[in-house]
Amino acid sequence: MNVQRNLRLIHAVYRQVARNAATAEGEVPNPRFYKLKEIQKKFQVDDGLPVHLKGGFRDVVLLRLTYLLVFIGLGMSGNTVYKLAFPRR
């Protein structure tokens, strides 16, 4: 019990030291952070598009593929219900 409490305390201290070291230098150690910030800016622009379409052409293709798969699934479900309701003799 005491060991678990000490581990939590050590973890909290480590997180605080790591956080302060990154902010003390004034820069983020990971360069992918800036790329992520640029992507986030693209999603914050008010251009009238819903957020699930702001990724461009790829998002439109994925959305239409999803619609197609949903309609195929609904058709197959309807076919199964019809076969169960009117079995062959």
PyMOL Python script that loads the backbone (N, CA, C, O; Angstrom):
from pymol import cmd

cmd.read_pdbstr("""\
ATOM      1  N   MET A   1       0.819  -1.191   0.000  1.00  0.00           N
ATOM      2  CA  MET A   1       0.000   0.000   0.000  1.00  0.00           C
ATOM      3  C   MET A   1       0.865   1.258   0.000  1.00  0.00           C
ATOM      4  O   MET A   1       0.625   2.201  -0.754  1.00  0.00           O
ATOM      5  N   ASN A   2       1.871   1.244   0.862  1.00  0.00           N
ATOM      6  CA  ASN A   2       2.769   2.373   0.955  1.00  0.00           C
ATOM      7  C   ASN A   2       3.617   2.504  -0.315  1.00  0.00           C
ATOM      8  O   ASN A   2       3.910   3.617  -0.753  1.00  0.00           O
ATOM      9  N   VAL A   3       4.010   1.378  -0.903  1.00  0.00           N
ATOM     10  CA  VAL A   3       4.802   1.389  -2.122  1.00  0.00           C
ATOM     11  C   VAL A   3       3.997   1.994  -3.272  1.00  0.00           C
ATOM     12  O   VAL A   3       4.530   2.757  -4.078  1.00  0.00           O
ATOM     13  N   GLN A   4       2.721   1.652  -3.340  1.00  0.00           N
ATOM     14  CA  GLN A   4       1.869   2.168  -4.404  1.00  0.00           C
ATOM     15  C   GLN A   4       1.721   3.682  -4.281  1.00  0.00           C
ATOM     16  O   GLN A   4       1.737   4.387  -5.290  1.00  0.00           O
ATOM     17  N   ARG A   5       1.580   4.182  -3.076  1.00  0.00           N
ATOM     18  CA  ARG A   5       1.465   5.624  -2.865  1.00  0.00           C
ATOM     19  C   ARG A   5       2.766   6.326  -3.258  1.00  0.00           C
ATOM     20  O   ARG A   5       2.744   7.406  -3.849  1.00  0.00           O
ATOM     21  N   ASN A   6       3.899   5.701  -2.923  1.00  0.00           N
ATOM     22  CA  ASN A   6       5.195   6.283  -3.290  1.00  0.00           C
ATOM     23  C   ASN A   6       5.378   6.309  -4.804  1.00  0.00           C
ATOM     24  O   ASN A   6       5.916   7.275  -5.346  1.00  0.00           O
ATOM     25  N   LEU A   7       4.933   5.256  -5.493  1.00  0.00           N
ATOM     26  CA  LEU A   7       5.037   5.233  -6.949  1.00  0.00           C
ATOM     27  C   LEU A   7       4.194   6.331  -7.587  1.00  0.00           C
ATOM     28  O   LEU A   7       4.618   6.962  -8.556  1.00  0.00           O
ATOM     29  N   ARG A   8       3.014   6.555  -7.051  1.00  0.00           N
ATOM     30  CA  ARG A   8       2.165   7.635  -7.567  1.00  0.00           C
ATOM     31  C   ARG A   8       2.837   8.987  -7.372  1.00  0.00           C
ATOM     32  O   ARG A   8       2.808   9.836  -8.264  1.00  0.00           O
ATOM     33  N   LEU A   9       3.449   9.187  -6.195  1.00  0.00           N
ATOM     34  CA  LEU A   9       4.129  10.440  -5.912  1.00  0.00           C
ATOM     35  C   LEU A   9       5.317  10.636  -6.855  1.00  0.00           C
ATOM     36  O   LEU A   9       5.525  11.730  -7.378  1.00  0.00           O
ATOM     37  N   ILE A  10       6.083   9.588  -7.066  1.00  0.00           N
ATOM     38  CA  ILE A  10       7.236   9.667  -7.979  1.00  0.00           C
ATOM     39  C   ILE A  10       6.762   9.978  -9.392  1.00  0.00           C
ATOM     40  O   ILE A  10       7.368  10.793 -10.088  1.00  0.00           O
ATOM     41  N   HIS A  11       5.689   9.337  -9.813  1.00  0.00           N
ATOM     42  CA  HIS A  11       5.156   9.585 -11.155  1.00  0.00           C
ATOM     43  C   HIS A  11       4.694  11.036 -11.292  1.00  0.00           C
ATOM     44  O   HIS A  11       4.954  11.669 -12.315  1.00  0.00           O
ATOM     45  N   ALA A  12       4.017  11.564 -10.282  1.00  0.00           N
ATOM     46  CA  ALA A  12       3.541  12.946 -10.334  1.00  0.00           C
ATOM     47  C   ALA A  12       4.711  13.920 -10.384  1.00  0.00           C
ATOM     48  O   ALA A  12       4.663  14.905 -11.121  1.00  0.00           O
ATOM     49  N   VAL A  13       5.749  13.661  -9.617  1.00  0.00           N
ATOM     50  CA  VAL A  13       6.920  14.537  -9.618  1.00  0.00           C
ATOM     51  C   VAL A  13       7.613  14.480 -10.976  1.00  0.00           C
ATOM     52  O   VAL A  13       8.019  15.513 -11.509  1.00  0.00           O
ATOM     53  N   TYR A  14       7.748  13.293 -11.534  1.00  0.00           N
ATOM     54  CA  TYR A  14       8.383  13.137 -12.843  1.00  0.00           C
ATOM     55  C   TYR A  14       7.618  13.909 -13.914  1.00  0.00           C
ATOM     56  O   TYR A  14       8.225  14.593 -14.738  1.00  0.00           O
ATOM     57  N   ARG A  15       6.279  13.803 -13.907  1.00  0.00           N
ATOM     58  CA  ARG A  15       5.484  14.518 -14.898  1.00  0.00           C
ATOM     59  C   ARG A  15       5.669  16.021 -14.771  1.00  0.00           C
ATOM     60  O   ARG A  15       5.765  16.719 -15.779  1.00  0.00           O
ATOM     61  N   GLN A  16       5.720  16.532 -13.532  1.00  0.00           N
ATOM     62  CA  GLN A  16       5.876  17.960 -13.309  1.00  0.00           C
ATOM     63  C   GLN A  16       7.246  18.437 -13.785  1.00  0.00           C
ATOM     64  O   GLN A  16       7.354  19.501 -14.396  1.00  0.00           O
ATOM     65  N   VAL A  17       8.280  17.665 -13.512  1.00  0.00           N
ATOM     66  CA  VAL A  17       9.624  18.047 -13.941  1.00  0.00           C
ATOM     67  C   VAL A  17       9.715  18.029 -15.463  1.00  0.00           C
ATOM     68  O   VAL A  17      10.287  18.940 -16.060  1.00  0.00           O
ATOM     69  N   ALA A  18       9.158  17.006 -16.089  1.00  0.00           N
ATOM     70  CA  ALA A  18       9.204  16.917 -17.546  1.00  0.00           C
ATOM     71  C   ALA A  18       8.431  18.057 -18.186  1.00  0.00           C
ATOM     72  O   ALA A  18       8.866  18.613 -19.195  1.00  0.00           O
ATOM     73  N   ARG A  19       7.307  18.406 -17.619  1.00  0.00           N
ATOM     74  CA  ARG A  19       6.497  19.493 -18.165  1.00  0.00           C
ATOM     75  C   ARG A  19       7.229  20.826 -18.017  1.00  0.00           C
ATOM     76  O   ARG A  19       7.238  21.633 -18.947  1.00  0.00           O
ATOM     77  N   ASN A  20       7.840  21.060 -16.864  1.00  0.00           N
ATOM     78  CA  ASN A  20       8.541  22.319 -16.643  1.00  0.00           C
ATOM     79  C   ASN A  20       9.786  22.424 -17.517  1.00  0.00           C
ATOM     80  O   ASN A  20      10.131  23.524 -17.950  1.00  0.00           O
ATOM     81  N   ALA A  21      10.464  21.327 -17.787  1.00  0.00           N
ATOM     82  CA  ALA A  21      11.656  21.368 -18.629  1.00  0.00           C
ATOM     83  C   ALA A  21      11.293  21.768 -20.054  1.00  0.00           C
ATOM     84  O   ALA A  21      12.032  22.522 -20.685  1.00  0.00           O
ATOM     85  N   ALA A  22      10.188  21.285 -20.564  1.00  0.00           N
ATOM     86  CA  ALA A  22       9.782  21.615 -21.929  1.00  0.00           C
ATOM     87  C   ALA A  22       9.356  23.073 -22.037  1.00  0.00           C
ATOM     88  O   ALA A  22       9.674  23.735 -23.025  1.00  0.00           O
ATOM     89  N   THR A  23       8.644  23.581 -21.039  1.00  0.00           N
ATOM     90  CA  THR A  23       8.174  24.962 -21.115  1.00  0.00           C
ATOM     91  C   THR A  23       9.257  25.952 -20.728  1.00  0.00           C
ATOM     92  O   THR A  23       9.198  27.111 -21.137  1.00  0.00           O
ATOM     93  N   ALA A  24      10.244  25.527 -19.949  1.00  0.00           N
ATOM     94  CA  ALA A  24      11.306  26.440 -19.548  1.00  0.00           C
ATOM     95  C   ALA A  24      12.161  26.835 -20.746  1.00  0.00           C
ATOM     96  O   ALA A  24      12.615  27.975 -20.830  1.00  0.00           O
ATOM     97  N   GLU A  25      12.382  25.916 -21.662  1.00  0.00           N
ATOM     98  CA  GLU A  25      13.180  26.222 -22.840  1.00  0.00           C
ATOM     99  C   GLU A  25      12.403  27.058 -23.851  1.00  0.00           C
ATOM    100  O   GLU A  25      13.009  27.728 -24.687  1.00  0.00           O
ATOM    101  N   GLY A  26      11.081  27.034 -23.791  1.00  0.00           N
ATOM    102  CA  GLY A  26      10.274  27.824 -24.698  1.00  0.00           C
ATOM    103  C   GLY A  26      10.006  27.150 -26.027  1.00  0.00           C
ATOM    104  O   GLY A  26       9.430  27.764 -26.925  1.00  0.00           O
ATOM    105  N   GLU A  27      10.405  25.922 -26.166  1.00  0.00           N
ATOM    106  CA  GLU A  27      10.150  25.220 -27.415  1.00  0.00           C
ATOM    107  C   GLU A  27       9.696  23.801 -27.111  1.00  0.00           C
ATOM    108  O   GLU A  27       9.972  23.253 -26.044  1.00  0.00           O
ATOM    109  N   VAL A  28       9.007  23.234 -28.056  1.00  0.00           N
ATOM    110  CA  VAL A  28       8.502  21.886 -27.903  1.00  0.00           C
ATOM    111  C   VAL A  28       9.551  20.934 -28.469  1.00  0.00           C
ATOM    112  O   VAL A  28      10.050  21.156 -29.572  1.00  0.00           O
ATOM    113  N   PRO A  29       9.896  19.873 -27.729  1.00  0.00           N
ATOM    114  CA  PRO A  29      10.959  18.998 -28.208  1.00  0.00           C
ATOM    115  C   PRO A  29      10.608  18.191 -29.458  1.00  0.00           C
ATOM    116  O   PRO A  29      11.511  17.737 -30.161  1.00  0.00           O
ATOM    117  N   ASN A  30       9.351  18.008 -29.744  1.00  0.00           N
ATOM    118  CA  ASN A  30       8.938  17.188 -30.878  1.00  0.00           C
ATOM    119  C   ASN A  30       8.580  18.076 -32.068  1.00  0.00           C
ATOM    120  O   ASN A  30       7.652  18.878 -31.962  1.00  0.00           O
ATOM    121  N   PRO A  31       9.284  17.963 -33.200  1.00  0.00           N
ATOM    122  CA  PRO A  31       8.970  18.823 -34.350  1.00  0.00           C
ATOM    123  C   PRO A  31       7.630  18.505 -34.994  1.00  0.00           C
ATOM    124  O   PRO A  31       7.088  19.345 -35.713  1.00  0.00           O
ATOM    125  N   ARG A  32       7.077  17.313 -34.760  1.00  0.00           N
ATOM    126  CA  ARG A  32       5.762  16.990 -35.336  1.00  0.00           C
ATOM    127  C   ARG A  32       4.658  17.819 -34.687  1.00  0.00           C
ATOM    128  O   ARG A  32       3.552  17.904 -35.219  1.00  0.00           O
ATOM    129  N   PHE A  33       4.954  18.431 -33.537  1.00  0.00           N
ATOM    130  CA  PHE A  33       3.979  19.276 -32.856  1.00  0.00           C
ATOM    131  C   PHE A  33       3.531  20.416 -33.758  1.00  0.00           C
ATOM    132  O   PHE A  33       2.346  20.745 -33.800  1.00  0.00           O
ATOM    133  N   TYR A  34       4.468  21.021 -34.479  1.00  0.00           N
ATOM    134  CA  TYR A  34       4.121  22.153 -35.335  1.00  0.00           C
ATOM    135  C   TYR A  34       3.288  21.717 -36.532  1.00  0.00           C
ATOM    136  O   TYR A  34       2.407  22.453 -36.977  1.00  0.00           O
ATOM    137  N   LYS A  35       3.557  20.543 -37.048  1.00  0.00           N
ATOM    138  CA  LYS A  35       2.751  20.010 -38.147  1.00  0.00           C
ATOM    139  C   LYS A  35       1.321  19.765 -37.664  1.00  0.00           C
ATOM    140  O   LYS A  35       0.362  20.046 -38.382  1.00  0.00           O
ATOM    141  N   LEU A  36       1.183  19.244 -36.453  1.00  0.00           N
ATOM    142  CA  LEU A  36      -0.143  19.016 -35.877  1.00  0.00           C
ATOM    143  C   LEU A  36      -0.880  20.335 -35.694  1.00  0.00           C
ATOM    144  O   LEU A  36      -2.084  20.405 -35.941  1.00  0.00           O
ATOM    145  N   LYS A  37      -0.186  21.371 -35.271  1.00  0.00           N
ATOM    146  CA  LYS A  37      -0.819  22.674 -35.082  1.00  0.00           C
ATOM    147  C   LYS A  37      -1.322  23.245 -36.415  1.00  0.00           C
ATOM    148  O   LYS A  37      -2.377  23.879 -36.456  1.00  0.00           O
ATOM    149  N   GLU A  38      -0.577  23.024 -37.502  1.00  0.00           N
ATOM    150  CA  GLU A  38      -1.028  23.477 -38.820  1.00  0.00           C
ATOM    151  C   GLU A  38      -2.295  22.743 -39.248  1.00  0.00           C
ATOM    152  O   GLU A  38      -3.212  23.346 -39.806  1.00  0.00           O
ATOM    153  N   ILE A  39      -2.340  21.442 -38.984  1.00  0.00           N
ATOM    154  CA  ILE A  39      -3.536  20.662 -39.323  1.00  0.00           C
ATOM    155  C   ILE A  39      -4.723  21.148 -38.504  1.00  0.00           C
ATOM    156  O   ILE A  39      -5.833  21.252 -39.026  1.00  0.00           O
ATOM    157  N   GLN A  40      -4.504  21.447 -37.232  1.00  0.00           N
ATOM    158  CA  GLN A  40      -5.591  21.943 -36.384  1.00  0.00           C
ATOM    159  C   GLN A  40      -6.104  23.288 -36.884  1.00  0.00           C
ATOM    160  O   GLN A  40      -7.306  23.547 -36.826  1.00  0.00           O
ATOM    161  N   LYS A  41      -5.214  24.147 -37.374  1.00  0.00           N
ATOM    162  CA  LYS A  41      -5.650  25.435 -37.918  1.00  0.00           C
ATOM    163  C   LYS A  41      -6.565  25.234 -39.117  1.00  0.00           C
ATOM    164  O   LYS A  41      -7.537  25.969 -39.294  1.00  0.00           O
ATOM    165  N   LYS A  42      -6.253  24.233 -39.944  1.00  0.00           N
ATOM    166  CA  LYS A  42      -7.081  23.961 -41.124  1.00  0.00           C
ATOM    167  C   LYS A  42      -8.496  23.578 -40.705  1.00  0.00           C
ATOM    168  O   LYS A  42      -9.461  23.940 -41.377  1.00  0.00           O
ATOM    169  N   PHE A  43      -8.622  22.852 -39.607  1.00  0.00           N
ATOM    170  CA  PHE A  43      -9.938  22.429 -39.157  1.00  0.00           C
ATOM    171  C   PHE A  43     -10.698  23.544 -38.440  1.00  0.00           C
ATOM    172  O   PHE A  43     -11.915  23.446 -38.281  1.00  0.00           O
ATOM    173  N   GLN A  44     -10.018  24.587 -38.007  1.00  0.00           N
ATOM    174  CA  GLN A  44     -10.670  25.689 -37.305  1.00  0.00           C
ATOM    175  C   GLN A  44     -11.221  26.760 -38.246  1.00  0.00           C
ATOM    176  O   GLN A  44     -11.988  27.620 -37.812  1.00  0.00           O
ATOM    177  N   VAL A  45     -10.846  26.724 -39.520  1.00  0.00           N
ATOM    178  CA  VAL A  45     -11.312  27.725 -40.481  1.00  0.00           C
ATOM    179  C   VAL A  45     -12.810  27.562 -40.697  1.00  0.00           C
ATOM    180  O   VAL A  45     -13.305  26.451 -40.887  1.00  0.00           O
ATOM    181  N   ASP A  46     -13.536  28.702 -40.663  1.00  0.00           N
ATOM    182  CA  ASP A  46     -14.987  28.662 -40.854  1.00  0.00           C
ATOM    183  C   ASP A  46     -15.283  28.816 -42.345  1.00  0.00           C
ATOM    184  O   ASP A  46     -15.475  29.928 -42.839  1.00  0.00           O
ATOM    185  N   ASP A  47     -15.316  27.675 -43.063  1.00  0.00           N
ATOM    186  CA  ASP A  47     -15.571  27.707 -44.497  1.00  0.00           C
ATOM    187  C   ASP A  47     -16.900  27.061 -44.865  1.00  0.00           C
ATOM    188  O   ASP A  47     -17.167  26.831 -46.044  1.00  0.00           O
ATOM    189  N   GLY A  48     -17.727  26.770 -43.888  1.00  0.00           N
ATOM    190  CA  GLY A  48     -19.042  26.211 -44.158  1.00  0.00           C
ATOM    191  C   GLY A  48     -19.067  24.707 -44.314  1.00  0.00           C
ATOM    192  O   GLY A  48     -20.146  24.125 -44.429  1.00  0.00           O
ATOM    193  N   LEU A  49     -17.916  24.058 -44.321  1.00  0.00           N
ATOM    194  CA  LEU A  49     -17.865  22.598 -44.438  1.00  0.00           C
ATOM    195  C   LEU A  49     -17.972  21.954 -43.063  1.00  0.00           C
ATOM    196  O   LEU A  49     -17.430  22.477 -42.089  1.00  0.00           O
ATOM    197  N   PRO A  50     -18.662  20.825 -42.976  1.00  0.00           N
ATOM    198  CA  PRO A  50     -18.649  20.100 -41.714  1.00  0.00           C
ATOM    199  C   PRO A  50     -17.258  19.518 -41.458  1.00  0.00           C
ATOM    200  O   PRO A  50     -16.481  19.314 -42.391  1.00  0.00           O
ATOM    201  N   VAL A  51     -16.959  19.259 -40.214  1.00  0.00           N
ATOM    202  CA  VAL A  51     -15.604  18.857 -39.849  1.00  0.00           C
ATOM    203  C   VAL A  51     -15.209  17.522 -40.486  1.00  0.00           C
ATOM    204  O   VAL A  51     -14.025  17.279 -40.720  1.00  0.00           O
ATOM    205  N   HIS A  52     -16.176  16.665 -40.766  1.00  0.00           N
ATOM    206  CA  HIS A  52     -15.830  15.367 -41.344  1.00  0.00           C
ATOM    207  C   HIS A  52     -15.525  15.452 -42.843  1.00  0.00           C
ATOM    208  O   HIS A  52     -15.183  14.442 -43.458  1.00  0.00           O
ATOM    209  N   LEU A  53     -15.644  16.640 -43.435  1.00  0.00           N
ATOM    210  CA  LEU A  53     -15.301  16.811 -44.843  1.00  0.00           C
ATOM    211  C   LEU A  53     -14.138  17.784 -45.064  1.00  0.00           C
ATOM    212  O   LEU A  53     -13.778  18.062 -46.207  1.00  0.00           O
ATOM    213  N   LYS A  54     -13.556  18.298 -43.992  1.00  0.00           N
ATOM    214  CA  LYS A  54     -12.486  19.287 -44.130  1.00  0.00           C
ATOM    215  C   LYS A  54     -11.159  18.680 -44.553  1.00  0.00           C
ATOM    216  O   LYS A  54     -10.217  19.416 -44.847  1.00  0.00           O
ATOM    217  N   GLY A  55     -11.059  17.365 -44.591  1.00  0.00           N
ATOM    218  CA  GLY A  55      -9.820  16.722 -45.000  1.00  0.00           C
ATOM    219  C   GLY A  55      -9.627  16.709 -46.502  1.00  0.00           C
ATOM    220  O   GLY A  55      -8.552  16.347 -46.980  1.00  0.00           O
ATOM    221  N   GLY A  56     -10.647  17.098 -47.261  1.00  0.00           N
ATOM    222  CA  GLY A  56     -10.513  17.172 -48.712  1.00  0.00           C
ATOM    223  C   GLY A  56     -11.157  15.987 -49.416  1.00  0.00           C
ATOM    224  O   GLY A  56     -12.108  15.380 -48.925  1.00  0.00           O
ATOM    225  N   PHE A  57     -10.604  15.681 -50.587  1.00  0.00           N
ATOM    226  CA  PHE A  57     -11.171  14.661 -51.465  1.00  0.00           C
ATOM    227  C   PHE A  57     -11.202  13.286 -50.799  1.00  0.00           C
ATOM    228  O   PHE A  57     -12.154  12.525 -50.978  1.00  0.00           O
ATOM    229  N   ARG A  58     -10.163  12.973 -50.035  1.00  0.00           N
ATOM    230  CA  ARG A  58     -10.105  11.670 -49.373  1.00  0.00           C
ATOM    231  C   ARG A  58     -11.275  11.475 -48.401  1.00  0.00           C
ATOM    232  O   ARG A  58     -11.829  10.380 -48.304  1.00  0.00           O
ATOM    233  N   ASP A  59     -11.646  12.540 -47.686  1.00  0.00           N
ATOM    234  CA  ASP A  59     -12.780  12.436 -46.768  1.00  0.00           C
ATOM    235  C   ASP A  59     -14.094  12.241 -47.512  1.00  0.00           C
ATOM    236  O   ASP A  59     -14.970  11.511 -47.049  1.00  0.00           O
ATOM    237  N   VAL A  60     -14.231  12.890 -48.661  1.00  0.00           N
ATOM    238  CA  VAL A  60     -15.455  12.731 -49.457  1.00  0.00           C
ATOM    239  C   VAL A  60     -15.567  11.290 -49.962  1.00  0.00           C
ATOM    240  O   VAL A  60     -16.648  10.701 -49.934  1.00  0.00           O
ATOM    241  N   VAL A  61     -14.453  10.731 -50.419  1.00  0.00           N
ATOM    242  CA  VAL A  61     -14.460   9.345 -50.908  1.00  0.00           C
ATOM    243  C   VAL A  61     -14.807   8.390 -49.769  1.00  0.00           C
ATOM    244  O   VAL A  61     -15.609   7.475 -49.956  1.00  0.00           O
ATOM    245  N   LEU A  62     -14.218   8.589 -48.599  1.00  0.00           N
ATOM    246  CA  LEU A  62     -14.512   7.722 -47.458  1.00  0.00           C
ATOM    247  C   LEU A  62     -15.968   7.832 -47.022  1.00  0.00           C
ATOM    248  O   LEU A  62     -16.584   6.833 -46.650  1.00  0.00           O
ATOM    249  N   LEU A  63     -16.521   9.048 -47.066  1.00  0.00           N
ATOM    250  CA  LEU A  63     -17.924   9.234 -46.688  1.00  0.00           C
ATOM    251  C   LEU A  63     -18.849   8.501 -47.662  1.00  0.00           C
ATOM    252  O   LEU A  63     -19.785   7.821 -47.242  1.00  0.00           O
ATOM    253  N   ARG A  64     -18.584   8.641 -48.948  1.00  0.00           N
ATOM    254  CA  ARG A  64     -19.444   7.978 -49.937  1.00  0.00           C
ATOM    255  C   ARG A  64     -19.282   6.467 -49.896  1.00  0.00           C
ATOM    256  O   ARG A  64     -20.251   5.741 -50.118  1.00  0.00           O
ATOM    257  N   LEU A  65     -18.083   5.980 -49.619  1.00  0.00           N
ATOM    258  CA  LEU A  65     -17.877   4.543 -49.451  1.00  0.00           C
ATOM    259  C   LEU A  65     -18.646   4.032 -48.232  1.00  0.00           C
ATOM    260  O   LEU A  65     -19.211   2.938 -48.260  1.00  0.00           O
ATOM    261  N   THR A  66     -18.662   4.821 -47.175  1.00  0.00           N
ATOM    262  CA  THR A  66     -19.428   4.443 -45.992  1.00  0.00           C
ATOM    263  C   THR A  66     -20.915   4.379 -46.306  1.00  0.00           C
ATOM    264  O   THR A  66     -21.594   3.433 -45.907  1.00  0.00           O
ATOM    265  N   TYR A  67     -21.432   5.390 -47.028  1.00  0.00           N
ATOM    266  CA  TYR A  67     -22.833   5.359 -47.428  1.00  0.00           C
ATOM    267  C   TYR A  67     -23.150   4.116 -48.252  1.00  0.00           C
ATOM    268  O   TYR A  67     -24.168   3.459 -48.035  1.00  0.00           O
ATOM    269  N   LEU A  68     -22.269   3.798 -49.198  1.00  0.00           N
ATOM    270  CA  LEU A  68     -22.482   2.636 -50.052  1.00  0.00           C
ATOM    271  C   LEU A  68     -22.542   1.352 -49.218  1.00  0.00           C
ATOM    272  O   LEU A  68     -23.430   0.522 -49.415  1.00  0.00           O
ATOM    273  N   LEU A  69     -21.605   1.194 -48.296  1.00  0.00           N
ATOM    274  CA  LEU A  69     -21.592  -0.004 -47.463  1.00  0.00           C
ATOM    275  C   LEU A  69     -22.825  -0.087 -46.568  1.00  0.00           C
ATOM    276  O   LEU A  69     -23.347  -1.177 -46.334  1.00  0.00           O
ATOM    277  N   VAL A  70     -23.293   1.048 -46.068  1.00  0.00           N
ATOM    278  CA  VAL A  70     -24.505   1.055 -45.241  1.00  0.00           C
ATOM    279  C   VAL A  70     -25.713   0.623 -46.069  1.00  0.00           C
ATOM    280  O   VAL A  70     -26.514  -0.195 -45.616  1.00  0.00           O
ATOM    281  N   PHE A  71     -25.848   1.163 -47.274  1.00  0.00           N
ATOM    282  CA  PHE A  71     -26.993   0.791 -48.106  1.00  0.00           C
ATOM    283  C   PHE A  71     -26.932  -0.678 -48.537  1.00  0.00           C
ATOM    284  O   PHE A  71     -27.964  -1.345 -48.607  1.00  0.00           O
ATOM    285  N   ILE A  72     -25.735  -1.180 -48.824  1.00  0.00           N
ATOM    286  CA  ILE A  72     -25.602  -2.603 -49.146  1.00  0.00           C
ATOM    287  C   ILE A  72     -25.999  -3.455 -47.950  1.00  0.00           C
ATOM    288  O   ILE A  72     -26.701  -4.456 -48.100  1.00  0.00           O
ATOM    289  N   GLY A  73     -25.554  -3.063 -46.774  1.00  0.00           N
ATOM    290  CA  GLY A  73     -25.913  -3.797 -45.557  1.00  0.00           C
ATOM    291  C   GLY A  73     -27.407  -3.763 -45.286  1.00  0.00           C
ATOM    292  O   GLY A  73     -27.990  -4.770 -44.882  1.00  0.00           O
ATOM    293  N   LEU A  74     -28.028  -2.615 -45.504  1.00  0.00           N
ATOM    294  CA  LEU A  74     -29.480  -2.524 -45.318  1.00  0.00           C
ATOM    295  C   LEU A  74     -30.224  -3.400 -46.326  1.00  0.00           C
ATOM    296  O   LEU A  74     -31.201  -4.064 -45.980  1.00  0.00           O
ATOM    297  N   GLY A  75     -29.754  -3.394 -47.571  1.00  0.00           N
ATOM    298  CA  GLY A  75     -30.384  -4.244 -48.587  1.00  0.00           C
ATOM    299  C   GLY A  75     -30.252  -5.716 -48.248  1.00  0.00           C
ATOM    300  O   GLY A  75     -31.208  -6.479 -48.389  1.00  0.00           O
ATOM    301  N   MET A  76     -29.068  -6.116 -47.800  1.00  0.00           N
ATOM    302  CA  MET A  76     -28.875  -7.518 -47.428  1.00  0.00           C
ATOM    303  C   MET A  76     -29.719  -7.893 -46.209  1.00  0.00           C
ATOM    304  O   MET A  76     -30.226  -9.011 -46.121  1.00  0.00           O
ATOM    305  N   SER A  77     -29.867  -6.957 -45.271  1.00  0.00           N
ATOM    306  CA  SER A  77     -30.716  -7.219 -44.107  1.00  0.00           C
ATOM    307  C   SER A  77     -32.168  -7.377 -44.523  1.00  0.00           C
ATOM    308  O   SER A  77     -32.869  -8.266 -44.038  1.00  0.00           O
ATOM    309  N   GLY A  78     -32.620  -6.505 -45.433  1.00  0.00           N
ATOM    310  CA  GLY A  78     -33.986  -6.620 -45.938  1.00  0.00           C
ATOM    311  C   GLY A  78     -34.208  -7.927 -46.676  1.00  0.00           C
ATOM    312  O   GLY A  78     -35.264  -8.545 -46.544  1.00  0.00           O
ATOM    313  N   ASN A  79     -33.221  -8.351 -47.453  1.00  0.00           N
ATOM    314  CA  ASN A  79     -33.309  -9.611 -48.165  1.00  0.00           C
ATOM    315  C   ASN A  79     -33.419 -10.784 -47.182  1.00  0.00           C
ATOM    316  O   ASN A  79     -34.213 -11.702 -47.390  1.00  0.00           O
ATOM    317  N   THR A  80     -32.629 -10.745 -46.124  1.00  0.00           N
ATOM    318  CA  THR A  80     -32.678 -11.815 -45.114  1.00  0.00           C
ATOM    319  C   THR A  80     -34.035 -11.862 -44.424  1.00  0.00           C
ATOM    320  O   THR A  80     -34.590 -12.939 -44.209  1.00  0.00           O
ATOM    321  N   VAL A  81     -34.567 -10.695 -44.077  1.00  0.00           N
ATOM    322  CA  VAL A  81     -35.887 -10.661 -43.433  1.00  0.00           C
ATOM    323  C   VAL A  81     -36.948 -11.198 -44.389  1.00  0.00           C
ATOM    324  O   VAL A  81     -37.840 -11.933 -43.966  1.00  0.00           O
ATOM    325  N   TYR A  82     -36.866 -10.844 -45.664  1.00  0.00           N
ATOM    326  CA  TYR A  82     -37.830 -11.335 -46.647  1.00  0.00           C
ATOM    327  C   TYR A  82     -37.743 -12.854 -46.775  1.00  0.00           C
ATOM    328  O   TYR A  82     -38.768 -13.535 -46.817  1.00  0.00           O
ATOM    329  N   LYS A  83     -36.514 -13.387 -46.837  1.00  0.00           N
ATOM    330  CA  LYS A  83     -36.352 -14.842 -46.949  1.00  0.00           C
ATOM    331  C   LYS A  83     -36.883 -15.559 -45.714  1.00  0.00           C
ATOM    332  O   LYS A  83     -37.442 -16.650 -45.826  1.00  0.00           O
ATOM    333  N   LEU A  84     -36.718 -14.967 -44.554  1.00  0.00           N
ATOM    334  CA  LEU A  84     -37.233 -15.599 -43.337  1.00  0.00           C
ATOM    335  C   LEU A  84     -38.748 -15.488 -43.239  1.00  0.00           C
ATOM    336  O   LEU A  84     -39.405 -16.374 -42.693  1.00  0.00           O
ATOM    337  N   ALA A  85     -39.301 -14.397 -43.769  1.00  0.00           N
ATOM    338  CA  ALA A  85     -40.763 -14.211 -43.702  1.00  0.00           C
ATOM    339  C   ALA A  85     -41.485 -15.082 -44.717  1.00  0.00           C
ATOM    340  O   ALA A  85     -42.579 -15.575 -44.444  1.00  0.00           O
ATOM    341  N   PHE A  86     -40.883 -15.279 -45.890  1.00  0.00           N
ATOM    342  CA  PHE A  86     -41.511 -16.092 -46.952  1.00  0.00           C
ATOM    343  C   PHE A  86     -40.538 -17.188 -47.385  1.00  0.00           C
ATOM    344  O   PHE A  86     -39.882 -17.052 -48.418  1.00  0.00           O
ATOM    345  N   PRO A  87     -40.434 -18.260 -46.619  1.00  0.00           N
ATOM    346  CA  PRO A  87     -39.470 -19.329 -46.979  1.00  0.00           C
ATOM    347  C   PRO A  87     -39.924 -20.074 -48.227  1.00  0.00           C
ATOM    348  O   PRO A  87     -41.104 -20.075 -48.576  1.00  0.00           O
ATOM    349  N   ARG A  88     -38.957 -20.711 -48.893  1.00  0.00           N
ATOM    350  CA  ARG A  88     -39.275 -21.528 -50.065  1.00  0.00           C
ATOM    351  C   ARG A  88     -39.976 -22.805 -49.604  1.00  0.00           C
ATOM    352  O   ARG A  88     -39.752 -23.281 -48.491  1.00  0.00           O
ATOM    353  N   ARG A  89     -40.811 -23.342 -50.458  1.00  0.00           N
ATOM    354  CA  ARG A  89     -41.552 -24.572 -50.074  1.00  0.00           C
ATOM    355  C   ARG A  89     -40.883 -25.786 -50.543  1.00  0.00           C
ATOM    356  O   ARG A  89     -41.371 -26.891 -50.305  1.00  0.00           O
TER     357      ARG A  89
END
""", "prot")
cmd.dss("prot")
cmd.show_as("cartoon", "prot")
cmd.util.cbc("prot")
cmd.orient("prot")
